[in-house]
């Protein structure tokens, strides 16, 4: 009995190791596999904060529910906008969602970094469900120690079932 249990555990371990090996393989990464989302730098945890609720935005902007849905990317910031390799940057995205009914919408935020027109990597999509309002989402990003000097472009995209909004910003590595 003990011998069969040991064989089972060894077999299960081999299957798990094989799965981890294949998940991290370069061929799989090129096809959009597990590691393809993390090719440049280190993405930290994200934080969300509601800045304004639905009623405040409706009063401020005169939103009419018969006008449909609003998805707006209000502001994208990178702090600091000049950094050295190995520095941690704060990427901040402020966006507004308004729908005719007060319902939580699935929202997806992705960020892609480009250097000299070539994509260096993107964040894993941050998926959440958000009620109407203005929200700020922040994520820390640590530049690799071997990041080349120059201008980098960050493209931030927010997606819902009602549409997509994008914005571009730049930062410089010294």
TAKA-V94662 format. One record per backbone hydrogen bond with DSSP energy under -0.5 kcal/mol. CO is the residue of the C=O (numbers start at 1). NH is the residue of the N-H. If there is no record, write none. Layout:
BEGIN
co:nh
CO:NH
CO:NH
END
This chain:
BEGIN
co:nh
1:5
2:6
3:7
4:8
5:9
6:10
7:11
8:12
9:13
10:14
11:15
12:16
13:17
14:18
15:19
16:20
17:21
18:22
19:23
20:24
22:25
23:35
25:29
26:30
27:31
28:31
28:33
29:32
33:36
34:37
35:38
42:44
42:142
45:140
47:138
49:136
52:134
53:57
54:58
55:59
56:60
57:61
58:62
58:63
64:67
65:68
70:98
72:74
72:96
75:94
77:92
79:90
81:172
83:174
84:87
87:89
87:143
89:91
89:141
90:79
90:92
91:139
92:77
93:137
94:74
94:75
95:135
96:72
97:133
98:70
101:103
105:130
107:128
108:159
109:126
110:157
111:123
112:155
113:120
113:121
114:153
115:118
118:115
121:113
125:127
126:109
128:107
130:105
132:54
133:97
133:135
134:51
134:52
135:95
136:49
137:93
138:47
139:91
140:44
141:89
141:143
142:42
144:86
144:147
150:173
151:116
152:171
153:114
153:155
154:156
154:169
155:112
156:167
157:110
158:165
159:108
160:163
163:160
165:158
167:156
169:154
171:152
172:83
172:174
173:150
END
